[in-house]
């Protein structure tokens, strides 16, 4: 599953720089996660860095995007190839 940032986000800026896939950017009112880029840090870290550092615990899994760890790893490899070009 991809992660999402809820409207409880306080825009503290700790999540965006730690995302290895550059999936986090500023939305209209708070940060948001692009589900097409989010791999929950699979292939990079043991746990999602944004979630680990979030001081207000506002980054749950997004139930609209069901992906297994294997699917997330495949997505990470595809994104790595895309960024390498």
N, C-alpha and C positions, 0 to 999 in steps of 0.2 A: 504494500500500500504506500502511496505517497503520503506525505504529511501535509498539514495545513496550519495556518496561523489564524487564530480566532481574533475577534474584535477586542479581546482583553489585552492585546499587544500594547506595550507602553512605548514602542519605538526606541528601545534602548540601544539599538545598533549592534548587539553582540552576535546575532545569528547570521547576518549577511556575509561577513568576511570569513566565517568558518565553513561555509558550504562548499564542498569540493566540486560540485557540479554547477555552481553559479545559478542555482534554482530560486534563490530568494532575491526579491527586489521590493522597492517601495510601491505600495498600492496607493489608492486615493487617500486612505486614512491611516493605514498601518501596513507593515510588511506583509508580503504574501509569498507563497511557494508555488512555482510552476510545476504541476504534477507530471508534466512530460519530461522534466529534468530531474525531479527528486528520485533518488534511489535509497533514501533513508541511510545514506552513507555506506551502504553495502559495497564492499570492495575497497573501501577507503579506511573505515574505522569500525570498531566493534559495536558502536551505538551512534545514533544520530547526534551530531555535534550541536546543532541548533537546539535540539530538545534538552541536551545535557546542560547547556549554558543558559538557557532561558530562565530569567529570575522570577517570572510570573507563571510558569508552567502553562503556556497558552498554545502549545504545539502538539495537538493530538494527531492520530492517524486519520486520514480522510477516507471515510467509508465508501466514497464514490469510486475509489481506485483500489481494486483488489489485485495485488501482485505478490507472488511467492518470493522468497529469498532468491531462488534460482532466476526468476524473471527479472528481479531487481539487478542481479549481477549481470545478466545479459544486457540490460539497459545501460548499466555503467560502462560495459565494454563498448557498446555502440556509441555512447557519448564521448568516450575517450578517443575513439577513432575519429569522430567528427571534429573534436577540438584539435587533434594532431594535424589535420589537413590545413 
